[in-house]
Amino acid sequence: MSFLLGTVLAFFLFAFTLEGVGYVLLKTGYRRLQVPPTGAPVDSIRRNLLSSRVDDWLVLHRQKLDPGIRIDSELRHDPPMYTDVGIHHKRSLWGLDQQLAPEIDDEFQLVGKNTGKVKWQVRYQTDQYGHRKTHHERKPHTKRNLVFLGCSFTFGEGVQDKETFPAKVAEYLPYSQTYNFGIQGSSPARILKQLLTQKEKYLAAIDHHPGAVVLTFIDDHVRRIVGSSQRLIQHPSILSSDPRFFLEDGKLNYQSSFAEDSIDRFRFYRFFGTTHFAQAFNLEVPFIADDHLLLVSKVISEIRNEIQKHRPDLKFYLAYYPSERFYRNGLFSHLRQENIDILDYSDVFLRNVLGNQSDLGTDRHPSQLAHDLYAYLIARDLEERF
């Protein structure tokens, strides 16, 4: 009995020691340097092509760049608080899967919790399916459909309907009509669950023209699919709202939420991530390994398979967003084994091209110019493939 008690006390003493070390390191500003997974080198020909296209875009838009714009650091680091003007009290604002409800037409704003300052204010409009309007749906003389899947980057958080990159692509490709299926806070896992449950209804908004589906991917999607501690801390609600996909004997399975895990490991991940020790050493659990990247590739592959099961006339592409590079090389090898067509824009550094106008000046969500540049790059790539 005394041995057991001594073991328990030793464990807690060790845990408190680690927590104390973490607390001291945090107070002194220490952070562990993260090293991205290694992989095959990026194609230099592709890099040069992208550089040339960025230069072409700059010729069209250089006059819009203002190098003198400064970012309000107080706003950038102020925690956000989402509100909506005029209909804040209405629960009908939100539909299924944290998507905006159908036929929304109202002003939205982002307000700082600490400052009370309005960070941005824009109007969002949704169609009868709850998808954000691009104002390029049902265009006359259309030859192809372009459907864009993704998270808030695709949705266009903080920019007007016509400033999102799905809307801008239609301007660069006049004979295309675009659909914005982006959902704030979404992930490939949530998209796949919707496809599996809604089946052909998921694509009901799209008309009969052939075309392409483009899924925009950012590094954080890996964390969202895996259910990492960092993601669970930032957005605790995903513990019960987001599906958990996993591989079992090489096959993809899923549970309705991370909370359904039989050993409750994701609550432990979230708890561990809140400790001073984990924060000081920038530790994230589970540690993202090659098996996790394999899981991500399987999820993306299944999204393609489900879409083409119902709409074989829609070609599927994964677009890797500019400046996102952390998991790129390790993930690409698995995606290629799944025969996923990749539009890689990770070598385009938005901050180098756009300076302080690369994001909204409050968080990393793309600015109007970033949406335009990304749309131009996608349009040029799709133009070659049609």
Long-range contacts (C-beta under 8 A, 24 or more apart in sequence): 18-275, 18-277, 19-275, 19-276, 19-277, 20-276, 21-277, 21-280, 22-275, 22-276, 22-277, 22-278, 22-279, 22-280, 22-281, 23-276, 23-280, 24-280, 25-276, 25-280, 25-281, 26-276, 26-279, 26-280, 30-280, 31-280, 31-281, 31-282, 32-280, 32-281, 32-282, 32-283, 33-282, 34-282, 34-326, 36-325, 36-326, 36-327, 36-328, 36-329, 36-330, 37-288, 37-290, 37-293, 37-326, 37-327, 37-329, 37-330, 38-329, 38-330, 39-328, 39-329, 39-330, 39-331, 39-332, 39-333, 40-329, 40-332, 40-333, 41-329, 42-328, 42-329, 42-344, 42-346, 42-347, 46-344, 46-347, 47-347, 50-345, 50-347, 50-348, 50-377, 53-376, 53-377, 53-380, 54-348, 54-353, 54-373, 54-377, 56-376, 57-372, 57-373, 57-376, 57-377, 58-353, 60-376, 61-369, 61-372, 61-373, 64-369, 65-354, 65-355, 65-357, 65-369, 66-357, 67-355, 69-355, 69-356, 69-357, 69-361, 70-356, 71-356, 71-361, 72-361, 74-115, 74-117, 75-112, 75-115, 75-117, 75-119, 75-361, 75-362, 76-361, 76-362, 76-363, 78-112, 78-113, 78-114, 78-115, 78-117, 78-119, 78-362, 79-112, 79-113, 79-114, 80-110, 80-111, 80-112, 80-113, 80-119, 80-362, 80-363, 81-110, 81-111, 81-112, 81-113, 82-108, 82-110, 82-111, 83-108, 83-109, 83-110, 83-111, 84-108, 84-109, 85-109, 85-121, 95-130, 96-130, 97-183, 97-186, 97-190, 97-193, 97-194, 98-183, 98-184, 98-185, 98-186, 98-241, 99-130, 99-183, 100-124, 100-126, 100-130, 100-132, 101-126, 101-130, 102-126, 102-127, 102-128, 102-129, 102-130, 103-127, 103-128, 104-130, 110-158, 110-362, 119-158, 119-360, 119-361, 119-362, 120-158, 120-360, 120-362, 122-158, 122-159, 122-160, 123-160, 123-161, 124-161, 125-161, 127-205, 128-205, 129-204, 129-205, 131-179, 131-180, 131-181, 131-205, 132-156, 132-161, 132-164, 132-180, 132-182, 133-161, 133-180, 134-161, 134-162, 134-164, 134-166, 134-167, 134-170, 134-178, 134-179, 134-180, 135-161, 135-162, 135-167, 136-167, 136-170, 136-171, 136-176, 136-177, 136-178, 137-177, 137-178, 137-179, 137-205, 138-177, 138-207, 139-170, 139-176, 139-177, 141-175, 142-175, 142-176, 142-177, 142-207, 142-209, 143-175, 143-176, 143-209, 144-173, 144-175, 144-176, 144-177, 144-209, 144-210, 144-211, 144-212, 144-386, 145-176, 145-177, 145-178, 145-179, 145-206, 145-207, 145-209, 145-210, 145-211, 145-212, 145-314, 146-170, 146-173, 146-176, 146-177, 146-178, 146-179, 146-211, 146-212, 146-214, 146-382, 147-178, 147-179, 147-181, 147-203, 147-206, 147-211, 147-212, 147-213, 147-214, 147-314, 148-178, 148-179, 148-180, 148-181, 148-182, 148-213, 148-214, 148-216, 149-181, 149-182, 149-191, 149-213, 149-214, 149-215, 149-216, 149-303, 150-181, 150-182, 150-186, 150-215, 150-216, 150-217, 151-182, 151-183, 151-184, 151-185, 151-186, 151-187, 151-216, 151-218, 151-221, 152-182, 152-183, 152-184, 152-185, 152-186, 152-365, 153-182, 153-216, 153-218, 153-321, 153-365, 153-366, 154-180, 154-181, 154-182, 154-216, 155-180, 155-182, 155-183, 155-184, 156-180, 156-182, 156-366, 156-371, 157-184, 157-365, 158-360, 158-362, 158-365, 159-360, 159-366, 159-367, 159-368, 159-371, 160-368, 163-368, 163-371, 163-372, 164-371, 165-366, 165-371, 165-372, 165-374, 165-375, 165-378, 166-375, 167-375, 168-371, 168-372, 168-375, 168-376, 169-375, 169-378, 169-379, 169-382, 171-375, 172-375, 172-376, 172-379, 172-380, 173-379, 173-382, 173-383, 176-211, 177-207, 177-209, 179-205, 179-206, 182-216, 185-235, 185-238, 187-221, 187-224, 187-225, 187-242, 188-215, 188-217, 188-221, 188-224, 188-225, 188-296, 188-299, 188-300, 188-303, 189-224, 189-225, 189-242, 189-243, 189-244, 189-245, 189-254, 189-299, 190-242, 190-243, 191-215, 191-303, 192-243, 192-245, 192-254, 192-299, 192-302, 192-303, 192-306, 193-243, 193-254, 195-303, 195-306, 195-307, 196-254, 196-306, 199-306, 199-310, 200-310, 202-310, 203-307, 203-310, 203-311, 206-311, 206-314, 210-313, 210-314, 211-313, 211-314, 211-315, 212-314, 212-315, 212-316, 212-317, 212-382, 212-385, 213-304, 213-307, 213-314, 213-315, 213-316, 213-317, 214-317, 214-318, 214-319, 214-343, 214-378, 214-382, 215-300, 215-303, 215-316, 215-317, 215-318, 215-319, 216-319, 216-321, 217-300, 217-318, 217-319, 217-320, 217-321, 217-324, 218-321, 218-324, 219-324, 219-325, 219-326, 219-327, 219-328, 221-296, 222-288, 222-292, 222-293, 222-296, 222-327, 222-331, 223-284, 223-288, 225-292, 225-295, 225-296, 225-299, 226-286, 226-288, 226-292, 226-295, 226-296, 227-258, 227-266, 227-269, 228-269, 228-273, 228-284, 228-285, 228-286, 228-288, 229-269, 229-270, 229-272, 229-273, 229-278, 229-284, 229-285, 230-273, 230-284, 232-258, 232-266, 232-269, 232-270, 232-273, 233-270, 233-273, 233-274, 236-270, 239-266, 239-267, 239-270, 245-295, 245-298, 245-299, 246-295, 247-291, 247-294, 247-295, 247-298, 252-295, 252-298, 252-299, 252-302, 288-327, 290-330, 293-327, 293-330, 293-331, 293-334, 294-334, 296-327, 296-331, 296-334, 297-331, 297-334, 297-335, 297-337, 297-338, 297-340, 298-338, 300-335, 300-338, 300-340, 301-335, 301-338, 301-340, 304-340, 315-341, 315-385, 316-340, 316-341, 317-341, 317-342, 317-343, 317-382, 318-342, 318-343, 319-343, 319-345, 319-378, 320-344, 320-345, 320-346, 321-345, 321-346, 321-374, 322-346, 322-348, 322-349, 322-350, 322-370, 322-373, 322-374, 322-377, 323-348, 323-349, 323-350, 323-351, 343-377, 343-378, 343-381, 345-374, 345-377, 348-373, 348-377
